[in-house]
Amino acid sequence: MKPASLDIPAPAAGEPAERNILVVGGGFSGVEVAGELADFLRGALRYYPRVKPDELRVTILQDGTRLLPELPESLGRRAARSLERRGVDAEGVDLADGGRLAAATVICTIGTRPHRLVEQLGVPLVRGRIDTQADMAVPGLPGVWALGDCARVANAASGADSPPTAQFAVAQAGQLAGNLAAAIAGQETRPFAHVSKGMMATVGHLNGVAQVFGLPLAGLPAWLLWRAYYLLRMPTLGRKLHIWAEWTWGMFFRADITHLRFTRSGETEDEAAAPPPPLREIPVRAEPARTPQALGAAGNRG
């Protein structure tokens, strides 16, 4: 199957590139970012009456036949239709003239890689990640274990490597804790095995897609389930109540728009490296020193 394409001409002369936002990647992060941006821009338009809705563009660049390839195709298509209703170009993108799509804001949500420090540790690597045995121990290094995004951890339940997601990282942490206790007690460790409970993604306000224990969900039920799951993962009852109150408020009222000024890291470094401006000499008129009697006389004139 050939990748779906949507012909988008290059911006016309005079069209401001600042109003074009590119989101690279059509996975979970890309879809959620694009949906939130579209809702945010639509809500902020009332503060900018000179900006027309069709002047703002959010585009997802996806190298594939559809969005959300981790989910069933029906849910991926559902997410694409939801984003398109919000004004997002949500299919694979080909420029009509093979040229460059100008944009001042480019958000990349693809291609995670471990930190460069991993390459300096002197441990065995597989595709840039720390190689581990079935129980998450690093081969050839007794007492060294690895888990999470920087480690290649085989999943005995599926026979494939674990994906770099929070769900698997939390499961790895729990089992590794048990393996550490078993190793200290001289007992046999267990290989990592985890069956995914499901996957969820939001595609804008009050809309989402999910697959939970094989059951596909879309729309408001999926969005509510996504919120409920992450709310339950929050620590402490006070934090749960605080987040629940904010999320409930956001369901019925528009988001607050606040202008914040950010300075890029490069700009800060350039300012720090720039030489200080030269000091200017301010001429000061020299006055004769006053004696105590003169000062007293001057003070009595008022």
Summary of the structure (lengths in Angstrom):
residues: 302
radius of gyration: 29.0
end to end distance: 96.0
largest distance: 101.6
contacts: 735
relative contact order: 0.11
helix: 36%
strand: 17%
